[in-house]
Amino acid sequence: MRALGLQDPRHALLCAPATYVDCRTAHDTVGYHLLDQPGQLFRLCFTGRMRGFDGGKRLVFEVPSDAFPHPAAIPRNLQFKTRRTQLEMTDARGELVQLSMFTGPAPWLDVQAGQQVLVTGQLRKFGRDLTVSLELRVPDVAHDGIWTRYAGIPGKIAGERVQLLVAQASLDASAARHCAALAMGATGLREQNLMQACASASGTVFPTFSELLRALHKPTSVGEGHAALECARRISALAVQSAALRHHRRPAHPSAPLPVDPEEIQRVAAGLPHPLTGGQREVVHKIAHRLTEPVPLSGLLSGDVGTGKTLAFLVPAIAAHLAGARVAIISPMKLLADQIAREALDKFGAFVSNVERIEAGDRINDPQAILVGTTGLVSAARKAGYVPQFLICDEQHKQSTSTREALVGPGTHVLEVSATPVPRSLAATLYEGMEILNLRECPVQKTIHSHLIDLETRGQSVAAIRQALARGERAAMIYPRVTTDEEDTQSVEKAFQVMEAAFPGQVVMLHGQMGDDEIKRSIDTFRSGARRLVVASTVLEIGIDIPSVSVMVVRDADCFGISQLHQLRGRLVRNGGEGDFFMYVDDLSALQPETLERLRAVKRTSDGYELAEIDLVQRGFGDVDGEAQTGESQTLFRLIRLRVQDFMKRKLSPAQVEAAVAAAPARAPTRTLAQETAVPTPQPVQQRLL
């Protein structure tokens, strides 16, 4: 139950099936007209003959034989040695057909000679033999009706275990009422309105939630089952939107308005060495205007890599500070906090001199300074009774919800900065109720060529690194692991030794397990050009600004997600120009289809908004009411992978918005904030920013 996030055994009824199989339509006979069609359903009879082969196609066992008269006699060591199992079957006409699968014989040891089995698979012809390549075996209890199949979660819980939990939940009136109450609480709608709002695409409306659960788990037809699945999907999508709205909606508060002067904004921006882009100016003015309003800002600054998000939030932060507001900036790591504090002083030194870096265990010396820190800022603020009036959470996808909310008071303006672009479809889901501020325009012109390589074509990446170093440019090699065992050389530490031997005196190592001072020295060495090849972990993924990196090789790229790969690629040619990004795996042909699709998507496009939608489809949606950032188990109906289009169709109506908000109160601050009422309430500037 823990793997599914179930708090009560009755909640297993909210586990959605993967698909339905009508066992009454099984083929009783095999024939050439069924060749090479995947997903066919066959009813076959086991003759009692079974053979097993190892990875080299050598015979491991044969049943019946003197050693193994029946399948149950096969010893466990031979079962583990077996890589392919073949069972001899007959159809209703007595025609022989082989049933083949690339697993050991364990799931078939209980099958008796003469027993009928129901399987799905693809019929193929090898020489004179007809063979069914097994896809699924249908449980014996489902042979005469509709088989409701549950998929489970790979590596966490098997589909058979899910099916058992559903069966044990017992679909009675009490369990149905309990699950219906959960759905109504999650969506803010009464049962009848919920069933009407979430009718299937075919127009099927289930009159009650109990009837929906019955059709979901015990449908009378495949069509009814799929209609129930569609309804469950729509309810789940609506629940995600409602939860996001309740999470992000903020009531007005008298301490919220800040006297940010539009002329001050323009004066601060004019002091920069380079002018803001049009997108940056628009975002800056929108943020500054919202800071003057009584409803606290709950905003998300989203932008593709290299679009200048830091300047876009620093300009209004400096202006708010000059207006007397308490401003705090929190980041997920020390290195990035140092960089933000340094940039604030370097680029805005004419306007502000009191930027205070807060480390873990530090005390706040000047509450009116711009405070910059990591999670240590939370404990320092708690000890000092400090509550910011404007809180900026940089790289918010790397921070937990509790860390961000510990600094939020009733009147605190909150701006979360996302390193992952938020497309319109995503904005209408997880961020319902938030103000989305998008940056698309890159301040510099750059072209990055993306490559997907394996061991056979790795020479391309080696040549690119050599050429970059010969030109006096920088290169980076990224590994998913810092250390490995003796046999595995694919780690930062092992690769550093190899590359130092190949490029003596030119290589520096960087990873998150190094001490803060050591990390700083490595970064400074690489940034200065004293050593121009860095072997690093994903510490480079988070907004570290190192110019002139023209080549990056990501080893074991299949271990990274779309967002990580795109962020790493964004570290290239920060000052403009051309760069090469290599995604390196051992064997492209051995990758799972979903993994290969992910890597090809990164190679195909550098549009972060398009990649964000692809990532959304592959990984599922985050837990908007808790700590999880992505996944599937948080949906109301478990095991449903929500699609982008589910949310595009399920936009909340005004009535549903009010119902969702009424279903649960707006989020209260995490703690009592004594200083919130002790500070005089500044008066808002009424002039609208242009």
C-alpha positions as CSV (number, residue, x, y, z in Angstrom):
1,M,0.0,0.0,0.0
2,R,2.9,2.4,0.7
3,A,4.1,2.2,-2.9
4,L,0.7,3.4,-4.0
5,G,0.4,6.1,-1.4
6,L,-2.8,4.4,0.1
7,Q,-3.7,5.4,3.6
8,D,-6.7,3.0,3.9
9,P,-7.3,-0.5,2.4
10,R,-10.5,0.8,0.8
11,H,-8.4,3.3,-1.2
12,A,-7.3,0.4,-3.4
13,L,-10.5,0.9,-5.3
14,L,-9.0,4.1,-6.6
15,C,-6.3,2.1,-8.4
16,A,-7.1,2.4,-12.1
17,P,-6.6,-0.7,-14.4
18,A,-4.2,-0.5,-17.3
19,T,-6.5,-2.1,-19.8
20,Y,-9.2,-4.7,-20.3
21,V,-9.2,-8.0,-22.3
22,D,-12.4,-9.7,-23.5
23,C,-11.5,-13.3,-23.0
24,R,-14.6,-14.4,-24.9
25,T,-13.0,-13.2,-28.1
26,A,-9.9,-15.5,-27.9
27,H,-8.7,-17.3,-31.0
28,D,-9.1,-21.1,-30.5
29,T,-7.1,-21.9,-33.6
30,V,-4.0,-20.5,-35.1
31,G,-3.5,-19.7,-38.8
32,Y,-1.4,-17.8,-41.3
33,H,-4.0,-15.0,-41.4
34,L,-3.0,-14.1,-37.8
35,L,0.8,-13.8,-38.5
36,D,2.8,-10.8,-37.3
37,Q,-0.1,-9.1,-35.5
38,P,0.8,-8.1,-31.9
39,G,-1.7,-8.3,-29.1
40,Q,-3.6,-11.3,-30.4
41,L,-5.5,-13.4,-27.8
42,F,-5.1,-17.2,-28.0
43,R,-6.7,-20.1,-26.1
44,L,-4.1,-22.9,-26.2
45,C,-3.6,-26.3,-24.5
46,F,-0.3,-27.3,-22.8
47,T,1.0,-30.7,-24.1
48,G,3.4,-31.1,-21.1
49,R,6.6,-30.5,-23.1
50,M,8.8,-27.6,-22.0
51,R,12.4,-26.6,-22.8
52,G,14.7,-23.9,-21.5
53,F,17.7,-22.3,-23.1
54,D,20.6,-20.1,-21.8
55,G,21.8,-16.8,-23.2
56,G,23.9,-18.8,-25.7
57,K,20.9,-20.7,-27.0
58,R,22.2,-23.9,-25.3
59,L,19.6,-26.3,-23.9
60,V,19.4,-26.0,-20.1
61,F,16.5,-28.5,-19.4
62,E,13.8,-30.5,-21.2
63,V,10.5,-31.7,-19.8
64,P,9.6,-34.5,-19.8
65,S,12.9,-36.3,-19.4
66,D,14.5,-38.8,-17.1
67,A,15.9,-36.0,-15.0
68,F,12.8,-33.8,-15.1
69,P,9.6,-35.8,-15.5
70,H,7.4,-32.7,-14.9
71,P,8.0,-28.9,-14.7
72,A,8.0,-28.8,-10.9
73,A,11.1,-31.0,-10.9
74,I,13.3,-28.3,-12.5
75,P,15.9,-27.2,-9.8
76,R,16.2,-23.5,-9.0
77,N,19.7,-23.2,-10.2
78,L,18.6,-24.2,-13.7
79,Q,15.6,-21.9,-13.5
80,F,17.9,-19.0,-12.8
81,K,20.2,-20.0,-15.7
82,T,17.4,-20.1,-18.2
83,R,17.0,-17.0,-20.4
84,R,14.3,-18.3,-22.8
85,T,11.5,-20.8,-22.1
86,Q,9.5,-22.6,-24.7
87,L,6.3,-24.5,-24.1
88,E,4.6,-26.9,-26.6
89,M,1.0,-26.1,-27.1
90,T,-1.9,-27.2,-29.3
91,D,-4.9,-25.3,-30.6
92,A,-8.5,-26.5,-30.8
93,R,-7.7,-28.5,-34.0
94,G,-4.7,-30.2,-32.5
95,E,-2.2,-28.1,-34.5
96,L,1.2,-27.7,-32.7
97,V,2.3,-24.2,-31.7
98,Q,5.3,-23.1,-29.6
99,L,4.8,-20.6,-26.8
100,S,8.1,-18.6,-26.4
101,M,9.1,-16.1,-23.7
102,F,12.4,-14.5,-22.7
103,T,12.1,-15.4,-19.0
104,G,12.7,-18.4,-16.8
105,P,10.1,-21.2,-16.3
106,A,9.0,-20.2,-12.8
107,P,5.6,-18.7,-13.8
108,W,4.7,-21.9,-15.6
109,L,5.8,-24.6,-13.2
110,D,2.2,-25.1,-12.0
111,V,0.7,-25.7,-15.4
112,Q,-0.4,-29.3,-16.0
113,A,-0.4,-31.3,-19.2
114,G,-3.8,-30.9,-20.9
115,Q,-4.5,-27.6,-19.1
116,Q,-5.8,-24.7,-21.2
117,V,-4.1,-21.3,-20.9
118,L,-5.1,-17.9,-22.3
119,V,-2.3,-15.7,-23.6
120,T,-1.7,-12.5,-25.6
121,G,1.1,-12.3,-28.0
122,Q,2.3,-12.2,-31.6
123,L,2.1,-15.3,-33.9
124,R,5.3,-15.8,-35.9
125,K,6.6,-18.4,-38.3
126,F,10.2,-19.8,-37.8
127,G,10.9,-22.4,-40.5
128,R,8.0,-24.9,-40.3
129,D,7.1,-24.0,-36.8
130,L,4.4,-21.5,-35.6
131,T,5.4,-19.7,-32.5
132,V,3.5,-17.3,-30.2
133,S,5.9,-14.7,-28.7
134,L,4.3,-14.2,-25.2
135,E,3.2,-10.8,-24.1
136,L,0.8,-11.6,-21.2
137,R,-0.7,-14.6,-19.5
138,V,-4.4,-14.2,-18.5
139,P,-5.2,-15.4,-15.0
140,D,-7.3,-18.6,-15.1
141,V,-10.2,-17.0,-13.2
142,A,-10.8,-14.5,-16.0
143,H,-11.0,-17.0,-18.9
144,D,-14.8,-16.7,-19.4
145,G,-15.3,-12.9,-19.1
146,I,-13.6,-9.5,-19.0
147,W,-10.1,-9.5,-17.6
148,T,-9.3,-6.3,-15.8
149,R,-5.5,-5.9,-16.0
150,Y,-3.5,-3.8,-13.5
151,A,0.0,-2.7,-14.5
152,G,1.6,-1.8,-11.1
153,I,4.7,0.4,-10.8
154,P,8.0,-1.1,-12.1
155,G,10.5,-1.7,-9.3
156,K,7.9,-0.9,-6.6
157,I,4.7,-3.0,-6.9
158,A,3.6,-5.7,-9.3
159,G,0.3,-5.6,-11.2
160,E,-0.7,-8.9,-9.5
161,R,-0.2,-7.3,-6.1
162,V,-2.4,-4.3,-7.1
163,Q,-5.1,-6.7,-8.3
164,L,-5.0,-8.5,-5.0
165,L,-5.4,-5.2,-3.1
166,V,-8.4,-4.2,-5.2
167,A,-10.0,-7.6,-4.6
168,Q,-9.4,-7.3,-0.8
169,A,-11.0,-3.8,-0.8
170,S,-14.4,-5.3,-1.4
171,L,-16.6,-3.0,-3.6
172,D,-19.5,-2.5,-1.2
173,A,-21.6,0.6,-0.5
174,S,-19.5,1.7,2.5
175,A,-16.2,1.6,0.6
176,A,-17.8,3.4,-2.4
177,R,-19.1,6.2,-0.2
178,H,-15.7,6.6,1.4
179,C,-14.0,6.9,-2.0
180,A,-16.7,9.2,-3.3
181,A,-16.0,11.5,-0.3
182,L,-12.3,11.6,-1.2
183,A,-13.2,12.6,-4.8
184,M,-15.6,15.3,-3.7
185,G,-13.1,16.7,-1.2
186,A,-10.4,16.7,-3.9
187,T,-12.4,18.5,-6.5
188,G,-14.8,20.6,-4.4
189,L,-17.9,19.3,-6.3
190,R,-20.9,17.4,-5.2
191,E,-21.2,13.8,-6.4
192,Q,-23.9,14.4,-9.1
193,N,-22.1,17.5,-10.4
194,L,-18.8,15.7,-10.4
195,M,-20.1,12.8,-12.5
196,Q,-21.7,15.2,-14.9
197,A,-18.6,17.3,-15.3
198,C,-16.3,14.4,-15.9
199,A,-18.3,12.3,-18.4
200,S,-16.3,10.3,-20.8
201,A,-15.5,11.5,-24.3
202,S,-18.2,9.1,-25.6
203,G,-20.8,10.9,-23.5
204,T,-21.1,8.1,-20.9
205,V,-22.3,9.5,-17.6
206,F,-22.1,7.2,-14.6
207,P,-24.9,8.2,-12.2
208,T,-23.0,7.6,-9.0
209,F,-19.4,7.2,-7.9
210,S,-20.2,3.6,-6.8
211,E,-21.3,2.8,-10.4
212,L,-18.1,4.3,-11.7
213,L,-16.0,2.1,-9.4
214,R,-18.0,-1.0,-10.4
215,A,-17.5,-0.3,-14.1
216,L,-13.8,0.5,-13.5
217,H,-13.0,-2.9,-11.8
218,K,-15.8,-5.2,-13.0
219,P,-17.1,-3.9,-16.4
220,T,-19.6,-5.8,-18.4
221,S,-17.8,-4.9,-21.6
222,V,-14.4,-3.6,-22.7
223,G,-16.2,-0.4,-23.9
224,E,-17.7,0.2,-20.5
225,G,-14.3,-0.3,-18.8
226,H,-12.6,2.2,-21.1
227,A,-15.4,4.8,-20.5
228,A,-14.9,4.4,-16.8
229,L,-11.1,4.8,-17.2
230,E,-11.7,8.1,-19.2
231,C,-14.0,9.3,-16.4
232,A,-11.5,8.5,-13.7
233,R,-8.8,10.3,-15.8
234,R,-10.9,13.4,-16.0
235,I,-11.7,13.4,-12.3
236,S,-8.0,13.0,-11.5
237,A,-7.1,16.0,-13.8
238,L,-9.8,18.1,-12.1
239,A,-8.5,17.2,-8.7
240,V,-4.9,18.2,-9.6
241,Q,-6.2,21.6,-10.8
242,S,-8.3,22.1,-7.7
243,A,-5.4,21.2,-5.4
244,A,-3.1,23.6,-7.3
245,L,-5.6,26.4,-7.0
246,R,-6.1,25.9,-3.3
247,H,-2.3,25.7,-2.8
248,H,-1.5,28.9,-4.7
249,R,-4.4,31.3,-4.0
250,R,-3.6,34.0,-1.5
251,P,-6.0,36.4,0.2
252,A,-5.4,40.1,0.5
253,H,-3.4,41.4,3.5
254,P,-2.9,44.9,4.8
255,S,0.9,44.5,5.0
256,A,1.3,43.3,1.4
257,P,1.5,46.6,-0.6
258,L,5.0,47.8,-1.0
259,P,5.8,51.4,-2.1
260,V,7.9,50.5,-5.2
261,D,8.4,53.5,-7.4
262,P,8.2,53.0,-11.2
263,E,10.9,55.6,-11.7
264,E,13.2,53.7,-9.3
265,I,12.7,50.6,-11.4
266,Q,13.8,52.5,-14.5
267,R,16.8,54.1,-12.7
268,V,18.0,50.7,-11.4
269,A,17.6,49.0,-14.8
270,A,19.4,51.9,-16.5
271,G,22.5,51.4,-14.3
272,L,23.1,47.9,-15.9
273,P,26.1,47.5,-18.2
274,H,23.8,46.1,-20.9
275,P,20.1,46.9,-21.5
276,L,17.4,44.4,-20.5
277,T,15.7,42.5,-23.3
278,G,12.1,43.2,-24.1
279,G,11.0,40.1,-22.2
280,Q,13.1,41.1,-19.2
281,R,11.6,44.6,-19.1
282,E,8.1,43.3,-19.3
283,V,8.6,40.8,-16.5
284,V,10.4,43.4,-14.3
285,H,7.5,45.8,-14.6
286,K,4.9,43.2,-14.0
287,I,6.6,42.0,-10.8
288,A,7.1,45.6,-9.6
289,H,3.5,46.5,-10.2
290,R,2.2,43.4,-8.3
291,L,4.4,44.3,-5.3
292,T,2.2,47.4,-4.9
293,E,-1.1,45.5,-4.6
294,P,-2.9,44.2,-1.4
295,V,-3.1,40.6,-2.7
296,P,0.4,39.1,-2.2
297,L,2.1,37.9,-5.3
298,S,2.2,34.2,-5.8
299,G,4.2,34.1,-9.0
300,L,6.4,31.8,-11.0
301,L,9.2,33.3,-13.2
302,S,9.7,30.7,-15.9
303,G,12.2,30.9,-18.6
304,D,14.3,28.8,-20.9
305,V,18.0,28.5,-20.2
306,G,20.1,31.6,-20.9
307,T,17.1,34.0,-20.9
308,G,18.4,36.1,-18.0
309,K,16.1,35.1,-15.2
310,T,18.5,36.3,-12.5
311,L,18.5,40.0,-13.7
312,A,14.7,39.8,-14.2
313,F,14.2,39.1,-10.4
314,L,17.1,41.2,-9.1
315,V,15.9,44.5,-10.6
316,P,12.5,44.5,-8.8
317,A,14.3,43.0,-5.7
318,I,16.7,46.0,-5.6
319,A,13.8,48.5,-6.1
320,A,11.8,46.9,-3.3
321,H,14.8,47.1,-1.0
322,L,15.3,50.8,-1.9
323,A,11.6,51.2,-0.9
324,G,12.3,49.9,2.6
325,A,11.0,46.3,2.1
326,R,12.7,43.3,3.6
327,V,13.9,41.2,0.7
328,A,15.2,37.6,0.9
329,I,16.6,35.3,-1.8
330,I,16.9,31.6,-1.1
331,S,18.7,29.1,-3.4
332,P,19.2,25.3,-3.2
333,M,23.0,25.4,-3.0
334,K,25.8,27.6,-1.5
335,L,27.6,28.0,-4.8
336,L,24.6,29.6,-6.5
337,A,23.8,31.7,-3.4
338,D,27.4,33.1,-3.6
339,Q,26.9,33.8,-7.3
340,I,23.6,35.7,-6.8
341,A,25.0,37.8,-3.9
342,R,28.1,38.6,-6.0
343,E,26.0,39.6,-9.0
344,A,23.8,41.8,-6.9
345,L,26.8,43.7,-5.7
346,D,28.7,43.8,-8.9
347,K,25.8,45.0,-11.1
348,F,23.9,47.0,-8.6
349,G,26.6,48.3,-6.3
350,A,25.6,51.9,-7.1
351,F,22.2,51.3,-5.4
352,V,22.9,48.8,-2.7
353,S,25.9,47.8,-0.6
354,N,24.2,45.8,2.2
355,V,23.8,42.3,0.7
356,E,24.2,39.8,3.5
357,R,25.1,36.1,2.8
358,I,23.5,33.9,5.5
359,E,25.1,30.5,6.1
360,A,23.8,27.7,8.3
361,G,24.3,28.7,11.9
362,D,24.7,32.4,11.1
363,R,22.7,35.2,12.7
364,I,21.0,38.0,10.7
365,N,23.0,41.2,11.4
366,D,20.9,43.6,9.4
367,P,17.2,42.7,8.8
368,Q,17.0,45.5,6.2
369,A,19.8,44.1,4.1
370,I,19.0,41.9,1.1
371,L,19.5,38.5,2.6
372,V,20.8,35.7,0.3
373,G,21.2,32.1,1.6
374,T,20.3,28.4,1.3
375,T,18.2,26.4,3.7
376,G,20.3,27.9,6.6
377,L,18.4,31.1,6.0
378,V,15.2,29.5,7.3
379,S,16.7,28.7,10.8
380,A,18.3,32.1,11.0
381,A,15.0,33.8,10.2
382,R,13.2,31.8,12.7
383,K,15.7,32.7,15.5
384,A,15.5,36.4,14.6
385,G,11.8,36.5,14.1
386,Y,12.5,37.7,10.5
387,V,9.7,37.6,7.9
388,P,10.6,38.9,4.4
389,Q,8.1,41.0,2.6
390,F,9.4,39.9,-0.8
391,L,10.8,36.3,-1.0
392,I,12.5,35.0,-4.1
393,C,13.1,31.2,-4.4
394,D,15.6,30.6,-7.1
395,E,15.7,27.1,-8.7
396,Q,12.5,26.3,-7.0
397,H,12.3,22.8,-8.5
398,K,15.3,21.9,-6.3
399,Q,13.7,23.0,-3.1
400,S,11.1,21.4,-0.9
401,T,7.7,23.0,-0.3
402,S,8.4,23.2,3.4
403,T,11.6,25.1,2.9
404,R,9.9,27.7,0.8
405,E,6.8,28.1,3.0
406,A,8.8,28.4,6.3
407,L,9.6,32.0,5.3
408,V,6.2,33.0,4.1
409,G,3.9,35.3,6.1
410,P,0.3,36.3,5.3
411,G,1.6,39.4,3.5
412,T,4.8,38.0,1.9
413,H,5.1,38.4,-1.9
414,V,6.5,35.1,-3.2
415,L,8.3,34.7,-6.5
416,E,9.5,31.3,-7.4
417,V,12.0,31.0,-10.2
418,S,11.9,27.9,-12.3
419,A,14.9,26.6,-14.3
420,T,12.3,24.6,-16.3
421,P,10.1,26.4,-18.7
422,V,6.4,26.3,-17.9
423,P,4.3,26.0,-21.1
424,R,0.6,27.0,-21.2
425,S,-0.6,23.4,-20.6
426,L,1.5,23.0,-17.5
427,A,0.5,26.5,-16.2
428,A,-3.1,25.3,-16.4
429,T,-2.3,22.3,-14.2
430,L,0.2,22.4,-11.4
431,Y,0.3,26.2,-11.3
432,E,-3.4,27.0,-11.4
433,G,-3.9,30.1,-9.4
434,M,-0.3,31.3,-9.8
435,E,0.8,34.2,-12.0
436,I,3.2,32.9,-14.7
437,L,5.9,35.2,-16.0
438,N,7.6,33.8,-19.0
439,L,11.0,34.7,-20.5
440,R,11.7,33.4,-24.0
441,E,14.2,35.9,-25.5
442,C,17.9,35.1,-25.1
443,P,20.2,38.2,-24.7
444,V,22.9,36.6,-26.9
445,Q,23.0,34.7,-30.1
446,K,24.1,31.1,-29.8
447,T,23.8,27.8,-31.7
448,I,24.2,24.5,-29.9
449,H,24.5,21.3,-32.0
450,S,23.2,18.2,-30.0
451,H,24.5,14.7,-30.7
452,L,23.4,11.3,-29.6
453,I,26.3,8.8,-29.5
454,D,27.4,5.4,-28.1
455,L,30.6,3.4,-27.9
456,E,30.8,3.0,-31.6
457,T,30.7,6.7,-32.3
458,R,32.4,8.1,-29.2
459,G,35.4,9.3,-31.2
460,Q,33.2,12.3,-32.2
461,S,33.2,13.6,-28.6
462,V,36.9,13.0,-28.0
463,A,37.8,14.9,-31.2
464,A,35.5,17.8,-30.2
465,I,37.1,18.1,-26.8
466,R,40.6,18.1,-28.3
467,Q,39.7,20.8,-30.9
468,A,38.0,23.0,-28.2
469,L,41.1,22.9,-26.0
470,A,43.3,23.6,-28.9
471,R,41.3,26.7,-29.6
472,G,41.7,27.9,-26.0
473,E,38.0,27.1,-25.2
474,R,36.6,25.1,-22.2
475,A,35.0,21.7,-22.2
476,A,33.0,19.7,-19.7
477,M,32.4,16.0,-19.1
478,I,29.4,15.2,-16.9
479,Y,28.9,11.9,-15.0
480,P,25.8,10.8,-13.0
481,R,27.9,9.2,-10.2
482,V,30.8,10.6,-8.1
483,T,32.3,7.2,-7.1
484,T,31.9,3.6,-8.3
485,D,33.4,0.2,-7.6
486,E,36.7,-0.9,-9.0
487,E,35.3,-2.5,-12.2
488,D,33.2,0.5,-13.2
489,T,35.1,3.4,-14.6
490,Q,32.0,5.6,-15.3
491,S,32.3,8.1,-12.4
492,V,33.7,11.5,-11.8
493,E,36.6,10.3,-9.8
494,K,37.6,7.5,-12.2
495,A,37.1,9.7,-15.3
496,F,39.2,12.5,-13.7
497,Q,42.2,10.1,-13.5
498,V,41.8,9.0,-17.1
499,M,41.4,12.5,-18.5
500,E,44.3,13.9,-16.4
501,A,46.5,11.3,-17.9
502,A,45.3,12.2,-21.4
503,F,45.4,16.0,-20.8
504,P,48.0,16.5,-18.1
505,G,47.7,19.8,-16.2
506,Q,44.4,20.8,-18.0
507,V,41.8,18.9,-16.0
508,V,39.8,20.0,-12.9
509,M,37.3,17.9,-10.9
510,L,34.0,19.2,-9.5
511,H,31.2,17.4,-7.6
512,G,28.8,18.0,-4.8
513,Q,30.7,15.8,-2.2
514,M,33.6,18.2,-2.2
515,G,33.9,20.8,0.5
516,D,32.6,24.3,-0.1
517,D,36.1,25.8,-0.3
518,E,37.3,23.0,-2.6
519,I,34.3,23.6,-4.9
520,K,35.0,27.3,-5.0
521,R,38.7,26.7,-5.9
522,S,37.7,24.3,-8.7
523,I,35.2,26.7,-10.1
524,D,37.6,29.6,-10.0
525,T,40.4,27.5,-11.6
526,F,38.0,26.5,-14.4
527,R,36.5,30.0,-14.8
528,S,39.9,31.6,-15.0
529,G,41.1,29.2,-17.8
530,A,44.0,27.9,-15.7
531,R,42.5,24.4,-16.4
532,R,40.0,24.2,-19.2
533,L,38.5,20.7,-19.0
534,V,36.2,20.0,-16.1
535,V,35.1,16.5,-15.1
536,A,32.0,17.0,-13.0
537,S,28.7,15.7,-11.6
538,T,25.4,17.4,-12.1
539,V,26.5,20.3,-9.8
540,L,26.9,22.2,-13.1
541,E,23.2,21.8,-13.8
542,I,22.2,24.5,-11.3
543,G,22.7,28.0,-12.8
544,I,26.4,28.3,-12.3
545,D,27.6,30.9,-14.8
546,I,30.9,29.8,-16.5
547,P,31.4,31.5,-19.9
548,S,33.0,30.0,-23.0
549,V,32.3,26.3,-22.4
550,S,31.9,25.1,-26.0
551,V,31.8,21.3,-25.6
552,M,29.9,19.2,-23.1
553,V,29.8,15.4,-23.0
554,V,27.2,13.8,-20.7
555,R,28.2,10.2,-19.9
556,D,25.4,7.7,-19.3
557,A,22.9,10.2,-20.6
558,D,20.1,7.6,-20.3
559,C,20.3,8.1,-16.5
560,F,19.2,11.8,-16.8
561,G,15.8,13.3,-17.3
562,I,14.8,15.7,-20.1
563,S,14.9,18.7,-17.7
564,Q,18.4,17.8,-16.5
565,L,19.8,17.3,-20.0
566,H,18.3,20.6,-21.2
567,Q,19.7,22.5,-18.2
568,L,23.2,21.0,-18.7
569,R,23.1,22.0,-22.3
570,G,22.2,25.5,-21.2
571,R,25.6,25.8,-19.6
572,L,27.2,26.0,-23.1
573,V,28.4,29.2,-24.8
574,R,26.8,31.5,-22.2
575,N,28.3,34.5,-24.0
576,G,27.2,33.4,-27.4
577,G,28.7,31.5,-30.3
578,E,28.6,27.8,-31.3
579,G,28.8,24.7,-29.1
580,D,28.5,20.9,-29.2
581,F,26.4,18.8,-26.7
582,F,27.0,15.1,-26.7
583,M,24.7,12.6,-25.0
584,Y,26.7,9.4,-24.6
585,V,25.3,6.0,-23.8
586,D,26.9,2.5,-24.0
587,D,24.6,1.1,-26.7
588,L,21.8,3.0,-28.4
589,S,20.1,-0.2,-29.7
590,A,19.8,-1.6,-26.1
591,L,17.9,1.4,-24.7
592,Q,14.2,1.1,-23.7
593,P,11.9,2.8,-26.2
594,E,10.8,5.5,-23.7
595,T,14.5,6.3,-22.8
596,L,15.5,6.5,-26.5
597,E,12.4,8.8,-27.1
598,R,13.6,11.1,-24.3
599,L,17.1,11.4,-25.6
600,R,15.9,11.9,-29.2
601,A,13.6,14.7,-28.0
602,V,16.5,16.6,-26.5
603,K,18.5,16.1,-29.6
604,R,15.7,17.2,-31.9
605,T,14.8,20.5,-30.2
606,S,16.3,23.1,-28.0
607,D,12.9,24.7,-27.2
608,G,12.6,24.3,-23.4
609,Y,8.8,24.8,-23.6
610,E,8.4,21.9,-26.0
611,L,10.7,19.7,-23.9
612,A,8.8,20.6,-20.7
613,E,5.6,19.2,-22.2
614,I,7.3,16.0,-23.4
615,D,8.8,15.6,-19.9
616,L,5.4,16.2,-18.4
617,V,3.9,13.4,-20.5
618,Q,6.7,10.9,-19.7
619,R,7.1,11.5,-15.9
620,G,3.6,12.6,-14.8
621,F,2.6,15.4,-12.6
622,G,4.0,16.6,-9.2
623,D,2.3,16.5,-5.9
624,V,0.9,20.0,-5.5
625,D,-0.1,19.5,-1.9
626,G,3.1,17.9,-0.7
627,E,6.8,17.4,-1.2
628,A,7.0,15.4,-4.4
629,Q,7.8,17.3,-7.5
630,T,6.9,14.7,-10.1
631,G,5.3,11.3,-10.4
632,E,2.0,9.5,-10.8
633,S,1.0,8.1,-7.4
634,Q,-0.3,11.5,-6.2
635,T,-3.3,11.5,-8.6
636,L,-6.7,10.8,-7.1
637,F,-7.0,7.6,-9.1
638,R,-3.7,5.9,-8.7
639,L,-1.7,4.4,-11.7
640,I,-3.2,6.9,-14.2
641,R,-0.6,8.8,-16.2
642,L,-2.2,12.1,-16.9
643,R,-1.7,13.7,-20.3
644,V,-1.3,17.3,-21.3
645,Q,-4.5,17.2,-23.2
646,D,-6.4,16.1,-20.1
647,F,-5.8,19.5,-18.6
648,M,-6.3,21.5,-21.8
649,K,-9.9,20.1,-21.9
650,R,-10.6,20.4,-18.1
651,K,-10.0,24.1,-17.5
652,L,-11.8,25.1,-14.3
653,S,-15.0,27.1,-14.7
654,P,-15.5,30.1,-12.4
655,A,-18.1,28.1,-10.4
656,Q,-15.6,25.2,-10.0
657,V,-12.9,27.7,-8.9
658,E,-15.1,29.0,-6.1
659,A,-16.1,25.4,-5.1
660,A,-12.4,24.3,-5.1
661,V,-11.4,27.2,-2.9
662,A,-14.4,26.7,-0.6
663,A,-13.5,23.0,-0.2
664,A,-10.3,23.8,1.7
665,P,-9.1,27.1,3.2
666,A,-6.2,29.0,1.7
667,R,-2.9,27.9,3.0
668,A,-1.9,29.4,6.3
669,P,1.7,30.3,7.1
670,T,3.8,27.5,8.5
671,R,4.4,29.2,11.8
672,T,3.4,32.3,13.8
673,L,5.0,35.3,12.3
674,A,5.2,37.9,15.1
675,Q,6.9,40.6,13.2
676,E,4.3,40.6,10.4
677,T,2.0,42.9,12.4
678,A,4.8,44.8,14.1
679,V,6.0,46.5,10.9
680,P,4.1,49.6,9.8
681,T,2.1,49.0,6.7
682,P,3.5,50.9,3.7
683,Q,1.1,52.6,1.4
684,P,1.0,51.4,-2.2
685,V,2.0,53.5,-5.1
686,Q,-1.1,54.0,-7.3
687,Q,0.7,54.8,-10.5
688,R,0.6,51.9,-13.0
689,L,3.9,50.8,-14.4
690,L,4.2,51.1,-18.2
